[in-house]
Amino acid sequence: MNIIGITMGCPAGIGPEIILKYFSSLGSDHSSDVRPVILGDPTVLEMSAKNLALAQPNLQLWQPGSPLPEQGIPIVKLSSLSQQDIVWGSPNLSTAKAMAAYIEHGVKLINEKLIDGITTCPISKASLNSAGYNFPGHTEMLGSLTCSDGYVMMMAGTKLRITLVTIHYALKDVPEKITEAGVLELIHTTHQSLTTDFGIKNPKIAVAALNPHAGEDKLFGVEESNTIVPAINRARKQNIYASGPYPPDTVFNKAVAGDFDAVVCMYHDQGLIPFKLLHFEDGVNVTLGLPIVRTSVDHGTAYDIAGKGVASYLSLQEAVKLAGTICNNRNSVTNQ
């Protein structure tokens, strides 16, 4: 059985709501090999339930290392926010500090082998910075906490998986950020994750082109011939089944049809547009290249709908499930 800690995210966002809905969907069924526990604040969850007119959750304070409760929802209490601290959709310094504490404690519990992995609910980058954490986002903070620098983001769904060579850059800056070494490293990381985390033997990786028609023999650009093709060739020499570069307007259709296990994409929207078209509610953000298992919902804090009862918990459900799968697959590799 794998214990997956769900960090509550920003207390003023939709994190508390989707956690309540997720556990409500589970009921009292503990037959799964995944046991989720909340890393957060009982008072906030109770306030959220009251605000949304949901049944009050049967929260059970859990001391990591002790047996999990047979009934109720295990929670590690990591903050004590008051009613005055919580205005749905309006984060403040108190919620920011609590949000960061959930993440820090999650990593600590994994390092102490008290839980097996974490699934993170959404945080606010601005709030994170306001609390004195100088990171551009969630993933970078986790990279620092785990002393890792080779981490990358995969978006995973039942129909499509993508990884990104570049993420948050203006389109005009993307070409210069794409290097042969960067593409090769991402192919390696994607291959390793598909093999170890997803349990796929001899995974097939498609590499998307940067330009229309894969450059059309350099008519529309030289990035394919100068950078992407050499990286693919080097990967293939290392017994990685990578192919391409494929025109971006066809490669995702081929992946969804089952021809490929993942698509390496050159920039943010190239990968995220097709992915969210297919997996807007149930997609999962997986951080590859960390020594810990970390999955996340693939959406933000949604402050505009926080407290309104309309947030979907499906991404959280899939993220917890995938965290358990990755734990099992890594354990299988370790025990071989």
N, C-alpha and C positions, 0 to 999 in steps of 0.2 A: 504494500500500500504506500502511495506517495502522498505526503502532506504538502499541499500547495498554499502558500500564503498569499492572500489577496490584499494588496495595499489599497487603502481606501481612496487614494487620490486627493484632489482638492475637496475638502469637506463642504464647500459652498457650491460645488458643481454637481454633476449627475452621478458621481461615483456612489454615494450612499443609496440613491434610488435604484441603480442597476444591481447593486449588491443585494438589496432587499428582494428585488424581483427574481434574481437568480436563485437565491436560497429558497424562496417560495416555490419556485418551479421544481426544486429537488425534493421538497417535502421531508419526510423522515427516512427516505431511502438512502442507506449507507452501503449498498451492495457494490458500488463502484470501487475500483482500485485507486481512485483519487479521493482524498479527503481535503476539501477546502477549509481554510481557517481565515478569519478576517484579521488583518493588522490595521487597527484603526481606533475608533471612538464609539463606545456603546451609546452615549448620550446623543450623538449626532444621528445615529441610525434610528434611535427611538423617536427623535424629533422629526426625522424624515418620514417615518411610518405614520406618525400622527398627522403631519401636514398633507400626506397623500391619501389619508383615510384607509391605510392598510392595517392589517392585523399586527399588533405589536410583536416583534420578533422575540423568540425564546433564546436570548443571548446567554451564553455560558462563558464566563471568564476562564480562559485557559492559560495555564502556566506551561510554556514550552518544555518538553521533556517528560511531562506527566501524561498519563493516558488521556486520549481524547474522550469527551463526553459521549455517552451512548445516545442521548437525546439533546436536542437543541443545537444552536449554532455556536461553534467555538470562536472566541474572539480574544485576541491579545490587546489589552487596553494600553494604548500608546499616547493618548492625549485625553485631556479633560476639558473640552470646550464647553462653554455655557451657551444658553439660549441667546444671550446678547452677542456672542461671537459669530453666530450664524445668520446671515441674510442670504437666502438662496440667490445665486447669480452674482454675488458681490464679495469677492475674496478680500481678506485683510491680512495684517501681519500675523495674527494668531493662527489663522487657517493655513497660511504659508509655512509657518514653522512646523505645524502639525503634519502637513503634507510631506515635508522633507523628512521628518522623523520616521514616518511609516516606511519610506524607502530605505533609509539607513538601517533601520532595525531588521527589515526583511533580509538584506544582505548579511547582516550579522548572524541571524538565525540559520541561514544556509551555511555560512562558514563554520558555525558551531555544530552543524549536522543535526539541527533540531527540526528543520523543515527541509524539503527536497527541492523546492523551486518557488518562484514567485510569479504571480500574474498581477500586473499593475493597472489600476484604474487611472483615468487621465488627470494630468496636472497642468497648471498654468506656468508657462516659462517666465512670464513677467513676475508672478508671485514668487517663484523660486528665487529669482534674482533679488527681489525685495527683501527676502529673508536672509540675504547674505551669501547665497550659493551662486557662484559665478560660473554657471554652466548654461550653454545655449538650449539645453533640453534634458529630458529624462534619461535618454540613452547615454549622453556624455557624463552625467552624474554617476550612472551605474558603472561606466567604464573607469571612472576615477576611483570609485569605491572598491572595484575589483582589480585595480592596477592593470587594466587592459587598454590597449590602444589599437587593436586590429579588429574592432567590432564593426559590424554592418547590419543594416536592417533588411529583413525579409518580410514581405507581406504574403501570408499563406491563407489559402482557402481550399475548399474541396475540389475546385475546378482549375485553379491557377495559383502558381507561386511565382513571385518576382523578387529580384534583388536589384539594387541601384548602385551604379558606379559613382554618380554624383547625386546629391540630394537637394540641399537648399542653396541653390545658386541661380542668379538671373540667367535667362537663356543665352544672352550674349556672352556670358562668361563660361558656359559649359564646355565648348570645344577645347579650350586651353586646359581645362581641368581633367580631361580624359587622357590618360597616359597608358602606354603599353603595360607598364608595371602595375598600374592600378586596376586595369581590366583583368590581367592575369591573376592578381591577388584575389579579386572578387570571384573569379571562376573557381579558384582553389577553395575559397571559403564556402561557396555555394555547394560545391561537390562534397566537401567534408560534412556539411550539415545534412545534405540529402542522404548521405551514406550512414552517418552516425545518429543524427536526430530523428530522421524520418524512416530509417531502416530500408532504404532503397538500394538494392545491389546494382552496380553499374548504371548510375543515373545518367540520363540524357539531358544536357544543358544546351539551350538555344541562346545565342548571343544576338541581341538586336543591333541593327545598324544605327548610326546617328542621323544620317541624311536620308531623304526620300530615295526610294529604289536602291538602297544600300550604296548610294553615291553614283550609280550609273556609270561605272568605269571612270571615275574621277570627274564626271561632268558636273555633279552637284556637291562635290567635296572630296577631300583626300583622307579624312579621318579613318575611314574603313581600311584603305590600302596601307596607310602609314602606321596605324596604331592598333586597330581592332584585329585585323587578320593576323599580324605577327603574334599577338597575345594568344589567339585561338590556336595557332600552330604550335606554340610552345606548350600550351596546356595538353594538346593531343600527344605530343612527344612524351609527356609525363603520364600517359595512360588515362587521361580524363576525356570522357566523351563530350566534347564541346564542339559546336558547329555554328556556322554563320559566317559573316554577319547577315542576318535576315532583314528584309524590308519590314519596318515597324507596322505597316498596315496589314501584314499577313501572319506574322510570327505568333501573335497571341491566339489567333484562331487555330493554328496548328497545335499550340500547347494545350488548349482546352480540349482539342480532339484526342489528346493522349500521346501525341508524337514526342513531347518533351515533358520532363519533370519540373523544370523551372526555366524562367527566362531572365537572363542578365540584361538589364536595361541601362541606357546611358544617362538618363536624367529623370527627375522626379515625375513629371506629368506623363512622360512616355509610358511609365509602368503603372502609375496610380490611376490614370483614367480608365484603362481596361479593367484593372483589378476592382476598382470601386463600382464599375458598371455591373460586375458580376457578384461582388461580395460587399455591397454597401453596408449591410447590417451584420453579417456574420464573418467578416474578415478578421484576421489575427496578425498583429505585429510581433514578429519574433526577432530577438536580438541574437545574431550569430557572432561567434568569436569571443564570447564571454566564458569564463570558467564556471559560471552558474547558469541554471535554466531560468530564462526570463521570457515570458510572453506578455502581451499587452492587448488591450482593446485597440482598435484601429481608428478611434475617433477622439475628439478633444473633450474639454470640460463642458462644452455646450451650455455656457452660462445663460444663454437666451431662453433655454427651456428648463433650466434647473428649477426643481420644486413644482413643476407643472404636471408630473405624472405621465409624460408622453415618451420618455426615453426608453429605448430598446436595450434589453440585456443580452441579446443573442451573441454579440461579439465577445462579451465577457464569458458566456457559457462555452463558446468554442475555444477561447484562450485558455481557460482552465483545463479543458479536455486535452488540448494540444500540449500543455505543460506536462501533464501526466504521461502522455505518450512519449514525449522527448525523454523524460526521466527514465521510463521503462527501457527505451532503446539505448540510452547511454549506459544503463546498468547492464544490459545484455552484452554490449561491446566490452565493457570492463570485465565481465565474468567469463568471457570466452578464453 
